[in-house]
Amino acid sequence: MRLPSPVGGSPTPFHGWYRRFRCLAAYDDLGKREVKRFLGRAGSRYRGRMLGTGWTEIAALAAAYLIAVLATPAGISGAVLLLPFQVGVLGTPSPAVTPTNLLYNVIATPAALYRYWRQQQTGGHLALVLITGTLPGVIAGSVIRVELLPGPRVFALIIAAVLLPLGAWLALTRPPGQDRPAPAWPIPVPALVSIAAAVGCVGGIYGIGGGSILAPILIGSGRRPAEVAPAALAATFVTSVAGVLTFTILAAHQGGSVAPDWPTGIALGLGGLAGAYTGARLQPRLPDVLIRRVVGVLVIVIGARYLWSGLS
């Protein structure tokens, strides 16, 4: 578009402003094209995050806090419920979502352990037994996750295989009453170590550290959440540290795609840190049956969603 010159052909001040406007408009169009090209390249790694910069961390903080408050009284760190939130809302890519979940455990669980310690709830011998089995298992599971299970469809089926039995166990089993004491060792120690090793392997694949599966197994076998929660969370913390280190080493050899998403993991961990402390403090005031039923139903719904995703 060209403006007509006034009589005599001499330019006016308005013509100078118009030329400046056209230059800015052309520069703005170029900037938009560059932004689109940048977002296109970023989307290949992050699958198109649904939240912008800053909002991702805020959403991670809020979600981790709420989930930790809900899950910590049952001895579950909350990572089992955060993984679908990471994939569906935060857009954390696979397989980086697994070490990011483990990073959440590393940051969040110490607050719950500290609070349980202040309430004179310690894992004791049970925690050592669980760590003995889950520690080597989570390292093996981390390697399996990177080497053998990189595809999203297989990963979805693995998630469903973990979540559906876990949710059913939480929703259908009932804790012992106050007048019915739990047995001292309902599961023999060698068998418990073997179970912990298998659970640790699955936890390394899934990114939950293993304690989130061991807690419902132990509670379902007769132990009270007050005894199981600190032991399961202690095992979750130790195995998650090992898992993060294993994935970091694998990332150095195979590329950054298997490294944790550090900003997201730290944001999730800080939210979980506050939520885990709150949940541990609330545990003595909450009925065990309510804790188990709510968490069990949530886990079943999420597991069914991933089963459908893996089969479709």
VEXMI-988416 format. One record per residue (C-alpha): residue number from 0; residue in one letter; chain; x, y negated, z negated. Coordinates in Angstrom, 1 decimal. Each point is the difference from the previous one (the first is absolute). Last residue first. Example, Ala and Ser with C-alpha at 12.3 -4.5 7.8 and 13.67 -1.06 7.14 Angstrom:
k = 1 r = S c = A east = 13.7 north = 1.1 up = -7.1
k = 0 r = A c = A east = -1.4 north = 3.4 up = -0.7
END
This chain:
k = 311 r = S c = A east = -6.0 north = 49.0 up = -21.2
k = 310 r = L c = A east = 1.5 north = 2.6 up = -2.5
k = 309 r = G c = A east = 2.5 north = -2.3 up = -1.6
k = 308 r = S c = A east = -2.4 north = -2.9 up = -0.4
k = 307 r = W c = A east = -2.7 north = 2.2 up = -1.4
k = 306 r = L c = A east = 2.3 north = 1.4 up = -2.5
k = 305 r = Y c = A east = 1.2 north = -3.5 up = -0.8
k = 304 r = R c = A east = -3.5 north = -1.2 up = -0.8
k = 303 r = A c = A east = -0.7 north = 3.1 up = -2.1
k = 302 r = G c = A east = 3.1 north = -0.6 up = -2.1
k = 301 r = I c = A east = -1.0 north = -3.6 up = -0.6
k = 300 r = V c = A east = -3.5 north = 1.0 up = -1.2
k = 299 r = I c = A east = 1.4 north = 2.9 up = -2.1
k = 298 r = V c = A east = 2.5 north = -2.4 up = -1.7
k = 297 r = L c = A east = -2.6 north = -2.5 up = -0.9
k = 296 r = V c = A east = -2.3 north = 2.6 up = -1.5
k = 295 r = G c = A east = 2.8 north = 1.5 up = -2.1
k = 294 r = V c = A east = 1.1 north = -3.4 up = -1.3
k = 293 r = V c = A east = -3.5 north = -0.8 up = -1.2
k = 292 r = R c = A east = -0.7 north = 3.4 up = -1.5
k = 291 r = R c = A east = 3.3 north = 0.4 up = -1.8
k = 290 r = I c = A east = -0.1 north = -3.4 up = -1.7
k = 289 r = L c = A east = -3.6 north = 0.4 up = -1.0
k = 288 r = V c = A east = 0.6 north = 3.4 up = -1.5
k = 287 r = D c = A east = 3.0 north = -1.2 up = -2.0
k = 286 r = P c = A east = -2.1 north = -2.7 up = -1.7
k = 285 r = L c = A east = 1.8 north = -3.4 up = -0.1
k = 284 r = R c = A east = 1.2 north = -1.8 up = -3.2
k = 283 r = P c = A east = 3.3 north = 2.0 up = -0.5
k = 282 r = Q c = A east = 0.8 north = -0.6 up = 3.7
k = 281 r = L c = A east = -0.3 north = -3.8 up = 0.0
k = 280 r = R c = A east = 3.6 north = -0.7 up = -0.9
k = 279 r = A c = A east = 1.3 north = 2.4 up = 2.6
k = 278 r = G c = A east = -2.3 north = -1.6 up = 2.6
k = 277 r = T c = A east = 1.2 north = -3.6 up = -0.8
k = 276 r = Y c = A east = 3.7 north = 1.0 up = 0.2
k = 275 r = A c = A east = -0.7 north = 1.8 up = 3.2
k = 274 r = G c = A east = -1.8 north = -3.0 up = 1.5
k = 273 r = A c = A east = 2.8 north = -2.4 up = -0.8
k = 272 r = L c = A east = 2.7 north = 2.2 up = 1.5
k = 271 r = G c = A east = -2.4 north = 1.0 up = 2.8
k = 270 r = G c = A east = -0.2 north = -3.5 up = 1.3
k = 269 r = L c = A east = 3.7 north = -0.4 up = -0.2
k = 268 r = G c = A east = 0.5 north = 3.4 up = 1.7
k = 267 r = L c = A east = -2.4 north = -0.9 up = 2.9
k = 266 r = A c = A east = 1.9 north = -3.2 up = 0.6
k = 265 r = I c = A east = 3.3 north = 1.7 up = -0.2
k = 264 r = G c = A east = -1.1 north = 2.7 up = 2.5
k = 263 r = T c = A east = -1.5 north = -2.5 up = 2.4
k = 262 r = P c = A east = 3.2 north = -2.1 up = 0.0
k = 261 r = W c = A east = 2.3 north = 3.1 up = 0.2
k = 260 r = D c = A east = -1.7 north = 2.0 up = 2.8
k = 259 r = P c = A east = 1.9 north = 3.1 up = -1.0
k = 258 r = A c = A east = 2.5 north = 1.5 up = 2.5
k = 257 r = V c = A east = -1.1 north = 2.6 up = 2.5
k = 256 r = S c = A east = -0.3 north = -2.4 up = 2.9
k = 255 r = G c = A east = 3.4 north = -1.5 up = -0.9
k = 254 r = G c = A east = 2.1 north = 2.4 up = 2.1
k = 253 r = Q c = A east = 1.1 north = 3.6 up = -0.2
k = 252 r = H c = A east = 3.2 north = 0.0 up = -2.1
k = 251 r = A c = A east = -0.6 north = -3.0 up = -2.2
k = 250 r = A c = A east = -3.7 north = 0.8 up = -0.1
k = 249 r = L c = A east = 0.8 north = 3.5 up = -1.4
k = 248 r = I c = A east = 2.0 north = -1.5 up = -2.8
k = 247 r = T c = A east = -2.9 north = -2.4 up = -0.8
k = 246 r = F c = A east = -2.5 north = 2.8 up = 0.1
k = 245 r = T c = A east = 2.0 north = 2.0 up = -2.5
k = 244 r = L c = A east = 0.5 north = -2.9 up = -2.3
k = 243 r = V c = A east = -3.8 north = -0.7 up = 0.1
k = 242 r = G c = A east = -0.7 north = 3.7 up = -0.7
k = 241 r = A c = A east = 2.4 north = 0.2 up = -3.0
k = 240 r = V c = A east = -1.5 north = -3.1 up = -1.6
k = 239 r = S c = A east = -3.5 north = 1.5 up = 0.7
k = 238 r = T c = A east = 1.0 north = 3.3 up = -1.7
k = 237 r = V c = A east = 1.0 north = -1.8 up = -3.2
k = 236 r = F c = A east = -3.0 north = -2.2 up = -0.1
k = 235 r = T c = A east = -2.6 north = 2.7 up = 0.8
k = 234 r = A c = A east = 1.5 north = 2.3 up = -2.5
k = 233 r = A c = A east = -0.3 north = -2.7 up = -2.7
k = 232 r = L c = A east = -3.6 north = -0.6 up = 1.2
k = 231 r = A c = A east = -0.9 north = 3.6 up = -0.4
k = 230 r = A c = A east = 1.5 north = 0.2 up = -3.5
k = 229 r = P c = A east = -1.7 north = -3.3 up = -1.1
k = 228 r = A c = A east = -3.4 north = 1.1 up = 1.4
k = 227 r = V c = A east = 0.0 north = 3.6 up = -1.2
k = 226 r = E c = A east = -0.2 north = -0.5 up = -3.7
k = 225 r = A c = A east = -2.7 north = -2.7 up = -0.2
k = 224 r = P c = A east = -1.7 north = 1.6 up = 3.0
k = 223 r = R c = A east = -0.7 north = 3.1 up = -2.0
k = 222 r = R c = A east = 1.3 north = 3.5 up = 0.9
k = 221 r = G c = A east = -2.3 north = 2.8 up = 0.9
k = 220 r = S c = A east = 0.9 north = 1.4 up = 3.4
k = 219 r = G c = A east = -1.9 north = -2.8 up = 1.8
k = 218 r = I c = A east = 2.1 north = -2.6 up = -1.7
k = 217 r = L c = A east = 3.2 north = 1.7 up = 1.1
k = 216 r = I c = A east = -1.2 north = 0.4 up = 3.6
k = 215 r = P c = A east = -1.5 north = -3.5 up = 0.0
k = 214 r = A c = A east = 3.4 north = -1.5 up = -1.1
k = 213 r = L c = A east = 2.2 north = 2.2 up = 2.2
k = 212 r = I c = A east = -1.5 north = -1.5 up = 3.2
k = 211 r = S c = A east = 0.6 north = -3.7 up = -0.8
k = 210 r = G c = A east = 3.3 north = 1.0 up = -1.6
k = 209 r = G c = A east = 1.4 north = 1.1 up = 3.3
k = 208 r = G c = A east = 1.8 north = -3.2 up = 1.1
k = 207 r = I c = A east = -2.9 north = -1.4 up = 2.0
k = 206 r = G c = A east = 1.6 north = -0.5 up = 3.4
k = 205 r = Y c = A east = -1.8 north = 2.6 up = 2.0
k = 204 r = I c = A east = 3.0 north = 2.1 up = 1.2
k = 203 r = G c = A east = 1.9 north = -0.6 up = -3.3
k = 202 r = G c = A east = -3.1 north = 0.8 up = -2.0
k = 201 r = V c = A east = -0.5 north = 3.3 up = 2.0
k = 200 r = C c = A east = 3.5 north = 1.0 up = -1.0
k = 199 r = G c = A east = -0.5 north = -1.2 up = -3.6
k = 198 r = V c = A east = -3.2 north = 2.1 up = -0.1
k = 197 r = A c = A east = 2.0 north = 3.1 up = 1.0
k = 196 r = A c = A east = 2.7 north = -0.7 up = -2.5
k = 195 r = A c = A east = -2.6 north = -0.7 up = -2.8
k = 194 r = I c = A east = -1.7 north = 3.3 up = 0.7
k = 193 r = S c = A east = 3.2 north = 1.8 up = -0.3
k = 192 r = V c = A east = 0.9 north = -1.8 up = -3.2
k = 191 r = L c = A east = -3.5 north = 0.8 up = -1.4
k = 190 r = A c = A east = 0.4 north = 3.7 up = 0.8
k = 189 r = P c = A east = 3.3 north = 0.1 up = -1.8
k = 188 r = V c = A east = -1.6 north = -1.9 up = -3.0
k = 187 r = P c = A east = -3.0 north = 2.2 up = -0.4
k = 186 r = I c = A east = -3.3 north = -1.9 up = 0.6
k = 185 r = P c = A east = -2.5 north = -0.5 up = -2.9
k = 184 r = W c = A east = 2.9 north = -1.0 up = -2.2
k = 183 r = A c = A east = -1.3 north = -1.6 up = -3.3
k = 182 r = P c = A east = -3.6 north = 0.7 up = 0.6
k = 181 r = A c = A east = -2.4 north = -3.1 up = -0.1
k = 180 r = P c = A east = -2.0 north = -0.5 up = -3.1
k = 179 r = R c = A east = -3.8 north = 0.3 up = 0.1
k = 178 r = D c = A east = -1.7 north = -2.3 up = -2.4
k = 177 r = Q c = A east = 1.0 north = -3.2 up = 1.9
k = 176 r = G c = A east = -1.2 north = 1.6 up = 3.2
k = 175 r = P c = A east = 2.1 north = 1.6 up = 2.7
k = 174 r = P c = A east = 0.1 north = -1.8 up = 3.3
k = 173 r = R c = A east = -2.5 north = 1.0 up = 2.7
k = 172 r = T c = A east = 0.8 north = 1.2 up = 3.5
k = 171 r = L c = A east = -2.2 north = -0.9 up = 3.0
k = 170 r = A c = A east = 1.0 north = -3.5 up = 1.0
k = 169 r = L c = A east = 3.7 north = 0.2 up = -0.8
k = 168 r = W c = A east = 0.5 north = 3.4 up = 1.6
k = 167 r = A c = A east = -2.1 north = -1.0 up = 3.1
k = 166 r = G c = A east = 2.1 north = -3.1 up = 0.4
k = 165 r = L c = A east = 3.2 north = 1.8 up = -0.1
k = 164 r = P c = A east = -1.2 north = 2.8 up = 2.3
k = 163 r = L c = A east = -1.2 north = -2.7 up = 2.6
k = 162 r = L c = A east = 3.0 north = -2.3 up = -0.4
k = 161 r = V c = A east = 3.0 north = 2.3 up = 0.8
k = 160 r = A c = A east = -1.4 north = 1.8 up = 3.1
k = 159 r = A c = A east = -1.6 north = -3.3 up = 1.2
k = 158 r = I c = A east = 3.4 north = -1.7 up = -0.2
k = 157 r = I c = A east = 1.7 north = 2.8 up = 1.9
k = 156 r = L c = A east = -2.7 north = -0.1 up = 2.6
k = 155 r = A c = A east = 0.6 north = -3.8 up = 0.5
k = 154 r = F c = A east = 3.8 north = 0.6 up = 0.3
k = 153 r = V c = A east = -0.6 north = 2.6 up = 2.7
k = 152 r = R c = A east = -2.0 north = -2.6 up = 1.9
k = 151 r = P c = A east = 2.4 north = -2.9 up = -0.6
k = 150 r = G c = A east = 3.1 north = 1.9 up = 1.3
k = 149 r = P c = A east = 3.3 north = -0.1 up = -1.9
k = 148 r = L c = A east = -0.4 north = 3.3 up = -1.9
k = 147 r = L c = A east = 3.1 north = 2.1 up = 0.6
k = 146 r = E c = A east = 3.1 north = -2.0 up = -0.5
k = 145 r = V c = A east = -1.1 north = -3.1 up = -1.9
k = 144 r = R c = A east = -2.7 north = 1.6 up = -2.3
k = 143 r = I c = A east = 2.1 north = 3.2 up = -0.4
k = 142 r = V c = A east = 3.0 north = -2.0 up = -1.3
k = 141 r = S c = A east = -2.3 north = -1.8 up = -2.5
k = 140 r = G c = A east = -1.6 north = 3.3 up = -1.0
k = 139 r = A c = A east = 3.4 north = 1.5 up = -0.8
k = 138 r = I c = A east = 0.9 north = -3.0 up = -2.2
k = 137 r = V c = A east = -3.4 north = 0.2 up = -1.7
k = 136 r = G c = A east = 0.4 north = 3.7 up = -0.8
k = 135 r = P c = A east = 3.5 north = -0.5 up = -1.6
k = 134 r = L c = A east = -1.5 north = -2.5 up = -2.5
k = 133 r = T c = A east = -3.4 north = 1.7 up = -0.4
k = 132 r = G c = A east = 1.1 north = 3.1 up = -1.8
k = 131 r = T c = A east = 2.3 north = -1.2 up = -2.7
k = 130 r = I c = A east = -2.0 north = -3.2 up = -0.3
k = 129 r = L c = A east = -3.1 north = 1.9 up = -1.0
k = 128 r = V c = A east = 1.8 north = 2.0 up = -2.6
k = 127 r = L c = A east = 1.7 north = -3.1 up = -1.5
k = 126 r = A c = A east = -3.4 north = -1.8 up = -0.2
k = 125 r = L c = A east = -1.6 north = 3.0 up = -1.8
k = 124 r = H c = A east = 2.8 north = 0.0 up = -2.6
k = 123 r = G c = A east = -0.8 north = -3.6 up = -1.1
k = 122 r = G c = A east = -2.5 north = -1.9 up = 2.0
k = 121 r = T c = A east = -0.4 north = -2.7 up = -2.5
k = 120 r = Q c = A east = -3.2 north = -1.6 up = -1.4
k = 119 r = Q c = A east = 0.9 north = -2.0 up = -3.1
k = 118 r = Q c = A east = -2.2 north = -2.9 up = 1.1
k = 117 r = R c = A east = 3.2 north = -2.1 up = 0.6
k = 116 r = W c = A east = 1.3 north = 2.9 up = 2.1
k = 115 r = Y c = A east = -3.3 north = 0.0 up = 2.0
k = 114 r = R c = A east = 0.5 north = -3.7 up = 0.7
k = 113 r = Y c = A east = 3.6 north = 0.4 up = 1.1
k = 112 r = L c = A east = -0.9 north = 3.0 up = 2.3
k = 111 r = A c = A east = -2.8 north = -2.1 up = 1.5
k = 110 r = A c = A east = 2.3 north = -2.9 up = 0.7
k = 109 r = P c = A east = 2.7 north = 2.3 up = 1.4
k = 108 r = T c = A east = -2.5 north = 1.4 up = 2.5
k = 107 r = A c = A east = -0.3 north = -3.0 up = 2.3
k = 106 r = I c = A east = 3.4 north = -0.7 up = 1.4
k = 105 r = V c = A east = 1.1 north = 3.5 up = 0.9
k = 104 r = N c = A east = -3.5 north = 1.1 up = 0.9
k = 103 r = Y c = A east = -0.4 north = -2.8 up = 2.5
k = 102 r = L c = A east = 3.4 north = 1.0 up = 1.6
k = 101 r = L c = A east = -1.4 north = 3.5 up = 0.4
k = 100 r = N c = A east = -2.9 north = -1.5 up = 2.0
k = 99 r = T c = A east = 2.4 north = -2.0 up = 2.2
k = 98 r = P c = A east = 2.0 north = 3.3 up = 0.4
k = 97 r = T c = A east = -3.1 north = 1.6 up = 1.5
k = 96 r = V c = A east = -1.3 north = -3.0 up = 2.1
k = 95 r = A c = A east = 3.3 north = -0.1 up = 1.9
k = 94 r = P c = A east = -1.0 north = 3.1 up = 1.9
k = 93 r = S c = A east = -2.3 north = -1.5 up = 1.3
k = 92 r = P c = A east = -0.7 north = -3.7 up = 0.3
k = 91 r = T c = A east = -1.4 north = -2.2 up = -2.8
k = 90 r = G c = A east = -3.1 north = -1.6 up = 1.5
k = 89 r = L c = A east = -1.1 north = -1.8 up = -3.2
k = 88 r = V c = A east = -3.7 north = 0.9 up = 0.4
k = 87 r = G c = A east = -0.2 north = 3.6 up = 1.4
k = 86 r = V c = A east = 3.5 north = 1.4 up = -0.6
k = 85 r = Q c = A east = 0.7 north = -1.7 up = -3.3
k = 84 r = F c = A east = -3.5 north = 0.5 up = -1.3
k = 83 r = P c = A east = 0.2 north = 3.7 up = 1.0
k = 82 r = L c = A east = 3.2 north = 0.3 up = -2.1
k = 81 r = L c = A east = -1.3 north = -1.9 up = -3.0
k = 80 r = L c = A east = -2.3 north = 2.7 up = -1.3
k = 79 r = V c = A east = 2.7 north = 2.7 up = -0.7
k = 78 r = A c = A east = 2.4 north = -2.8 up = -1.0
k = 77 r = G c = A east = -2.3 north = -0.7 up = -3.0
k = 76 r = S c = A east = 2.5 north = 1.1 up = -2.7
k = 75 r = I c = A east = -2.2 north = 2.9 up = -1.1
k = 74 r = G c = A east = 0.1 north = 1.0 up = -3.7
k = 73 r = A c = A east = -3.8 north = -0.3 up = -0.3
k = 72 r = P c = A east = 0.2 north = -3.3 up = -1.9
k = 71 r = T c = A east = 2.3 north = -1.3 up = 2.8
k = 70 r = A c = A east = -2.6 north = 0.4 up = 2.8
k = 69 r = L c = A east = -2.5 north = -2.8 up = -0.5
k = 68 r = V c = A east = 2.3 north = -2.7 up = -1.2
k = 67 r = A c = A east = 2.6 north = 1.1 up = 2.6
k = 66 r = I c = A east = -2.7 north = -0.3 up = 2.8
k = 65 r = L c = A east = -1.0 north = -3.5 up = -1.1
k = 64 r = Y c = A east = 3.6 north = -1.3 up = -0.2
k = 63 r = A c = A east = 1.1 north = 1.6 up = 3.2
k = 62 r = A c = A east = -2.9 north = -1.5 up = 1.9
k = 61 r = A c = A east = 0.7 north = -3.5 up = -1.3
k = 60 r = L c = A east = 3.7 north = 0.0 up = 0.6
k = 59 r = A c = A east = -0.3 north = 1.6 up = 3.5
k = 58 r = A c = A east = -2.6 north = -2.6 up = 1.0
k = 57 r = I c = A east = 2.3 north = -2.8 up = -1.1
k = 56 r = E c = A east = 3.0 north = 1.6 up = 1.8
k = 55 r = T c = A east = -1.9 north = 0.3 up = 3.2
k = 54 r = W c = A east = -1.5 north = -3.5 up = -0.3
k = 53 r = G c = A east = 3.5 north = -1.5 up = 0.0
k = 52 r = T c = A east = 0.6 north = 0.7 up = 3.7
k = 51 r = G c = A east = -3.3 north = 0.9 up = 1.7
k = 50 r = L c = A east = -2.3 north = 2.9 up = -0.6
k = 49 r = M c = A east = -1.3 north = 2.6 up = 2.4
k = 48 r = R c = A east = 3.4 north = 1.2 up = 0.9
k = 47 r = G c = A east = 0.4 north = 1.0 up = 3.6
k = 46 r = R c = A east = 1.5 north = 3.5 up = 0.1
k = 45 r = Y c = A east = 3.0 north = -1.2 up = -2.0
k = 44 r = R c = A east = 2.7 north = 1.1 up = 2.4
k = 43 r = S c = A east = -1.5 north = -0.5 up = 3.4
k = 42 r = G c = A east = -2.0 north = -3.0 up = -1.4
k = 41 r = A c = A east = 3.2 north = -1.9 up = -0.5
k = 40 r = R c = A east = 0.8 north = 0.1 up = 3.8
k = 39 r = G c = A east = -3.5 north = -1.2 up = 0.8
k = 38 r = L c = A east = 0.1 north = -2.6 up = -2.7
k = 37 r = F c = A east = 3.2 north = -1.5 up = 1.5
k = 36 r = R c = A east = -1.5 north = 0.0 up = 3.6
k = 35 r = K c = A east = -3.1 north = -1.8 up = -1.3
k = 34 r = V c = A east = 2.0 north = -2.5 up = -1.9
k = 33 r = E c = A east = 2.1 north = -0.8 up = 3.1
k = 32 r = R c = A east = -3.2 north = -0.5 up = 2.1
k = 31 r = K c = A east = -1.4 north = -2.3 up = -2.7
k = 30 r = G c = A east = 3.2 north = -2.0 up = -0.1
k = 29 r = L c = A east = 0.0 north = -0.5 up = 3.8
k = 28 r = D c = A east = -3.6 north = -1.2 up = -0.1
k = 27 r = D c = A east = 1.0 north = -2.5 up = -2.8
k = 26 r = Y c = A east = 2.9 north = -1.3 up = 2.1
k = 25 r = A c = A east = -2.4 north = -0.7 up = 2.9
k = 24 r = A c = A east = -2.4 north = -1.8 up = -2.2
k = 23 r = L c = A east = 2.8 north = -2.1 up = -1.5
k = 22 r = C c = A east = 1.2 north = -1.0 up = 3.4
k = 21 r = R c = A east = -3.6 north = -0.9 up = 1.1
k = 20 r = F c = A east = -0.5 north = -2.1 up = -3.1
k = 19 r = R c = A east = 3.2 north = -2.0 up = 0.6
k = 18 r = R c = A east = -1.1 north = -0.7 up = 3.6
k = 17 r = Y c = A east = -3.4 north = -1.3 up = -1.3
k = 16 r = W c = A east = 1.7 north = -2.3 up = -2.6
k = 15 r = G c = A east = 2.1 north = -1.6 up = 2.8
k = 14 r = H c = A east = -3.0 north = -0.4 up = 2.2
k = 13 r = F c = A east = -1.9 north = -1.8 up = -2.8
k = 12 r = P c = A east = 2.7 north = -2.5 up = -0.3
k = 11 r = T c = A east = -0.8 north = -1.1 up = 3.6
k = 10 r = P c = A east = 1.9 north = 0.7 up = 3.2
k = 9 r = S c = A east = 0.3 north = -2.6 up = 2.8
k = 8 r = G c = A east = -1.6 north = 0.9 up = 3.3
k = 7 r = G c = A east = -1.3 north = -3.5 up = 0.9
k = 6 r = V c = A east = -3.5 north = 0.8 up = -1.2
k = 5 r = P c = A east = 0.1 north = 2.8 up = -2.6
k = 4 r = S c = A east = 1.5 north = 3.3 up = 0.7
k = 3 r = P c = A east = -2.3 north = 3.0 up = 0.4
k = 2 r = L c = A east = 0.5 north = 2.8 up = -2.5
k = 1 r = R c = A east = 1.4 north = 3.2 up = 1.2
k = 0 r = M c = A east = -1.3 north = 3.5 up = -1.0
END
